[in-house]
Amino acid sequence: MAKFRAGDRVEVLDEAISGVVESVSGNQVTLITDEGFPMRYSADELVKNEGRIAVSNHEVSQIKGEKELPKRRKSTTIKPKERNAPKMEVDLHIHHLVKSTKDLTNFDMLNIQMETARRQLEFAIDKRIQKVVFIHGVGEGVLKEELHYLFGRYDNVKYYDADYQKYGLGATEVYIYQNA
């Protein structure tokens, strides 16, 4: 069993969670995740990250793909796929909206995210931006449901899941009708 100290960089076995050790009490280790949440684990569920670089398979295949492709001249034509690309993205992950989530409850965080989404939607309507992607993440789906409720209150708004290849299941695209 590895000894952990405050400040050690650790990863959770069998879960995609990593962070920094905040405190150790017997066999219980409290860590602050990269997203800013405190979590407790027993020491045998953790492993030290001693300078190893974690790279996902997606990133590796993307890097390989970039090296294998020959360099081409830049094209100035806009592809049909890009023509329909949203003009605006709003990332609602809480760590992008506040400096620290330390003293925030889940309710507080949800309210901050919803207020940001409402403000950005109003901005897009005012500036006549037709497509907006709200990145909410997958999680338990609470924020996604709240967003759908918010979007449903607007008559000139249609919403649907955003491009799966680009965002996975963690984003909703909003189409704003300008003539309504």
Legacy VTK file of the C-alpha trace (Angstrom):
# vtk DataFile Version 3.0
C-alpha trace
ASCII
DATASET POLYDATA
POINTS 180 float
0.000 0.000 0.000
1.427 3.357 -1.071
1.753 6.114 1.524
-0.021 9.295 0.470
0.719 12.811 1.643
-1.110 16.100 1.154
-0.174 17.530 -2.232
0.431 14.145 -3.927
-1.072 13.818 -7.394
-3.239 10.651 -7.491
-5.616 8.760 -9.753
-8.531 6.546 -8.727
-8.323 2.927 -9.828
-11.243 1.772 -12.011
-12.552 5.347 -12.407
-11.545 8.268 -14.619
-10.930 10.542 -11.629
-7.695 12.241 -10.679
-6.731 14.998 -8.307
-4.510 16.169 -5.478
-4.503 14.695 -1.970
-5.960 17.168 0.519
-5.688 15.087 3.692
-5.028 11.563 4.959
-6.785 10.083 7.986
-5.747 6.500 8.648
-6.654 4.517 5.511
-9.035 7.259 4.241
-7.664 9.744 1.719
-9.525 12.938 0.811
-8.639 14.307 -2.600
-9.703 17.400 -4.507
-10.573 16.308 -8.042
-9.394 18.242 -11.095
-12.968 19.583 -11.242
-12.639 20.950 -7.679
-14.792 18.429 -5.805
-13.598 16.822 -2.537
-13.918 13.017 -2.583
-12.937 10.307 -0.060
-11.389 6.985 -0.979
-9.597 4.250 0.868
-5.855 4.275 0.169
-6.003 0.950 -1.733
-8.331 2.551 -4.328
-5.729 5.166 -5.280
-2.432 5.205 -7.131
0.180 7.967 -7.198
0.658 9.731 -10.505
4.416 10.220 -10.478
4.857 12.382 -13.541
3.234 9.904 -15.920
1.249 11.537 -18.662
-2.269 10.204 -19.118
-3.270 10.252 -22.771
-6.562 8.904 -24.033
-6.781 6.601 -27.062
-8.691 9.324 -28.912
-5.784 11.766 -28.482
-3.247 9.147 -29.563
-5.185 8.285 -32.732
-5.629 11.990 -33.457
-1.875 12.595 -33.118
-1.070 9.599 -35.325
-3.579 10.797 -37.911
-1.993 14.248 -38.004
1.505 12.843 -38.556
0.457 10.480 -41.331
-1.407 13.058 -43.413
0.675 15.000 -45.920
0.587 18.788 -45.551
-1.833 20.555 -47.884
-2.366 24.145 -48.848
-5.020 25.915 -46.843
-8.338 26.146 -48.628
-10.390 29.316 -48.333
-13.700 27.726 -49.330
-16.150 26.993 -46.549
-17.274 23.388 -46.444
-21.034 22.726 -46.198
-20.545 21.099 -42.797
-18.829 24.251 -41.476
-21.499 26.504 -42.956
-23.997 24.910 -40.607
-21.615 24.976 -37.656
-22.873 26.946 -34.667
-21.547 30.476 -34.371
-21.482 30.367 -30.581
-20.570 27.784 -27.932
-21.379 28.155 -24.241
-19.481 25.824 -21.903
-21.523 25.406 -18.732
-19.025 23.251 -16.835
-18.935 24.879 -13.405
-15.116 25.134 -13.251
-15.282 27.434 -16.305
-17.808 29.727 -14.615
-16.388 30.225 -11.109
-12.905 30.317 -9.613
-13.720 27.827 -6.844
-16.670 25.576 -6.047
-15.496 25.074 -2.470
-18.392 26.811 -0.680
-21.089 26.097 -3.295
-23.864 23.542 -2.910
-25.114 21.578 -5.908
-28.150 23.886 -5.922
-25.912 26.988 -6.039
-23.845 25.530 -8.885
-26.976 24.634 -10.874
-28.347 28.162 -10.392
-25.072 29.703 -11.631
-25.108 27.423 -14.683
-28.775 28.143 -15.456
-28.360 31.906 -15.061
-25.349 31.798 -17.402
-27.338 29.773 -19.947
-30.301 32.190 -19.771
-28.025 35.242 -20.154
-26.172 33.700 -23.112
-29.425 32.670 -24.805
-30.807 36.199 -24.404
-27.530 37.581 -25.795
-27.768 35.276 -28.833
-31.377 36.337 -29.448
-30.467 40.046 -29.152
-27.461 39.678 -31.482
-29.440 37.547 -33.944
-27.123 34.552 -33.607
-28.978 31.623 -35.121
-27.240 28.588 -33.611
-25.797 28.173 -30.140
-24.341 25.031 -28.571
-24.668 24.701 -24.803
-22.055 22.258 -23.475
-23.454 20.763 -20.291
-21.601 17.466 -19.985
-23.188 14.093 -19.401
-23.327 13.665 -15.604
-26.680 12.662 -14.139
-28.642 14.763 -16.633
-30.012 17.326 -14.168
-28.496 20.347 -15.952
-29.585 18.991 -19.345
-33.190 18.633 -18.165
-33.190 22.118 -16.641
-31.800 23.533 -19.911
-34.532 21.800 -21.917
-37.122 23.305 -19.573
-35.551 26.766 -20.065
-35.444 26.414 -23.866
-39.049 25.185 -23.918
-40.202 28.517 -22.446
-39.106 30.346 -25.611
-41.455 30.278 -28.619
-38.723 31.108 -31.145
-36.310 28.365 -30.006
-35.901 24.771 -31.139
-33.352 22.532 -29.384
-31.831 19.125 -30.050
-28.726 17.093 -29.241
-25.601 18.693 -30.711
-23.237 16.931 -33.136
-22.385 13.598 -31.503
-18.967 13.306 -33.187
-17.872 16.650 -31.789
-19.616 16.791 -28.386
-20.774 13.267 -27.565
-23.944 13.280 -25.476
-22.847 16.292 -23.425
-24.209 19.180 -25.484
-27.478 20.641 -26.725
-27.741 22.752 -29.866
-30.284 25.563 -29.948
-31.719 26.972 -33.165
-33.190 30.457 -32.802
-35.870 31.526 -35.295
-35.156 35.158 -36.119
-38.553 36.136 -37.599
-40.685 35.050 -34.655
LINES 1 181
180 0 1 2 3 4 5 6 7 8 9 10 11 12 13 14 15 16 17 18 19 20 21 22 23 24 25 26 27 28 29 30 31 32 33 34 35 36 37 38 39 40 41 42 43 44 45 46 47 48 49 50 51 52 53 54 55 56 57 58 59 60 61 62 63 64 65 66 67 68 69 70 71 72 73 74 75 76 77 78 79 80 81 82 83 84 85 86 87 88 89 90 91 92 93 94 95 96 97 98 99 100 101 102 103 104 105 106 107 108 109 110 111 112 113 114 115 116 117 118 119 120 121 122 123 124 125 126 127 128 129 130 131 132 133 134 135 136 137 138 139 140 141 142 143 144 145 146 147 148 149 150 151 152 153 154 155 156 157 158 159 160 161 162 163 164 165 166 167 168 169 170 171 172 173 174 175 176 177 178 179
